[in-house]
Amino acid sequence: MVSNVLGILIGVVVVIVGFILLGAWWSAFLAVLKGIIPILLILIGAGVLVYFISEIKSKLEIEKEKVASTEEKKPE
């Protein structure tokens, strides 16, 4: 019980200090944010491309398997 209350107090203190430092270092925060956003967009875009390209390849393989299985089942 005491550890939970202590954890909450520490959390509140850290949040307050974080807001104070954010206000004091606002210009530095914006400079870092301007540097991080393009990198994040590049990484997220690359991840999305890889994901959807692999989805398209999976669907094409499934279609090939369906065609192959229907040809095998066809009586001659």
N, C-alpha and C positions, 0 to 999 in steps of 0.2 A: 504494500500500500504506500509506504513512504517512498519507495523507489519510483512508483508511478507519478506521484506528486512532484518529486524532484525532477523527473524527466520532463514533465509539463512545464515547470518553472524554467528549466534550462532551454527548452524549446521557445518559450515566450521571449526570454532574454536574447537568444540568437536571432529571432525574427526582428526584434526591435533594433538590435545592432546592425542587422542587415539593411533595414530601411534607412537608418542614419547614414551608413556608409554609402548606400545607393544615392542618397541626396548629396553627399559630399563629393562623390566621385562620378557624378552624372555624365560629364563630358567624356571621361575615360570609358565609362560603360557604353556610351553611344559609339565611340570609336571601335571598341571591341565588337560590338554588335554589328557594325558595318562590315567588319572583316569576317565575321562568322557566317552571316546570312548567305553570301554567295557560295561559300564552301558547302554549307548545308544543302542549298538548292542543287548544287552539282551532285552531291552524294545521294540525295533523295531521288533526283531524276534518274541517275544511273541505276539505282536499286529498282525503281519502277520499270525501267526498260528491261532489265534482266528478268524481272518477275513475269512481265507480260510476254516477252519473247519465249520464255520457257513454257508458259501456258499455251501459247500457239503451237509450239513444238509438241507438247503433250497431246493436244487435240488432234494434230495431224497424225501422230502415231496411233492414237485410238481409232481414228478413221481407217488407217491402213490395216489395223488388226481386224476391224469389223468387215472390211472388204475381203480380207484373206479368209476369215472364218466362214463367210457366206459362200465363197467359192469352194471351200472344202466340203461344205454340207450339200452342195448342189449335186444331185444324182446325174450321172452321165449316161 
